[in-house]
Amino acid sequence: MRKHLKIPGIDQCPVDDIVSIEGKGNYTTIFLKNGQTILMAKTLKKFESQLRLGTFLRIHKSYLVNKVNVLSHDLNETKTVKTILNQSLPVSRRKLDLVRGQLA
């Protein structure tokens, strides 16, 4: 399990400081606990392969979320996960059962 990621502008970013990662094509936006966002030219799939053994969970085609930084979830009505940054992230229908099992 990785404990740090190399992110431009931050020498070694602890994995626990990452709240969520949003993928948009060949770019990803990393959301940190301190409210900082970082745009990187790396696909979400590459991040998922680096962080797959850790506390990260793929909840949607475009989102990876750190389970440690999840405040609450509504998987019945709105099918969303709420993070400590007050982000409301969608959970896809295909990932719903996996997310239920991991966050229950």
N, C-alpha and C positions, 0 to 999 in steps of 0.2 A: 504494500500500500504506500502510495506516494504521500509525503508530508509537505512538500513544497513544489511549486510550479515556477518556471522561469517566465516572467511577464515583463515586457518592455516598460521601462520607467520604474519598476519595482524589482530589486535584485532577486530576492527569493520570497515569493508570496506563499504564506502558509495556506494549505488547502482548506483549513477550517475557516479562513477569512472570506472564502468565496461563498456567496449566497446562492447565486444561480448563474447559468450560462445560456444565452439565447443565440441560436444560430440563424443566420440569414444568408443563404447561399454559401459562398466561400469565406464569409466573414462571421466572426462571433463577437458578441458583446458579453464581457464578464462583469458581473455586479458584485462588488465587495461590501463587507459589513459596514465600512466607514462611509458608504454612500458613493464611493468612487466607481466610475464605469470605465472600462478599457475595451477598445475595439482592436481585434486582432485578425490578421489574414490567415486564419486556420479554420478548418471545418469543425462542426460540432462532433462529427464522428471521430476525429482525431483526439479531441478532449475526452470523449466517452471511453476510448480505448486506453488513454492514460489514467483515467480515474475510475475504471470499472470495478476495482476491488475495494474501493473506499466507500464513503458514505453518500456517493452521488447516485441519483436515480433518474433515468430517462423517462419523463412523464408525457412527452409529446414529441412530434417530429422536430420541433424547433426549440425544445427546452430540456436542460439538465438542471436538476435542483439538488442542493445539499440537504439531506434529510435532517441534519443537525439544526439547520436554520429554518425549518418549517414551523410556523406558529399553529396553524390549523388547516383543516381541509374539509371541503364539502363535496364528497364524491357521489352524492345521490342527486341533488337538484342542479346546482350550477357546475358540478364537475371541475372544481378549481382547487388549487393549493395556495395558501397564503404564507408568504415568507416574512421574516423579521423586518424587511424593508417595506412592508405593506404592499408588496407586489401580489397581484392575484393572477396566477398562472394557470392556463387551461390544461386539463388532463384529457388526452385523446381516448376515444372509445376502446381502441385496441390495447392501450396500456392500463386501462382502468382496473382490471383484476390484479395485475402486478403491483400497482400503486396501493391498492387496498391492502394487500398482503404485507407490503413493506412498511406502510405508515400506520397500520392498525395497532 
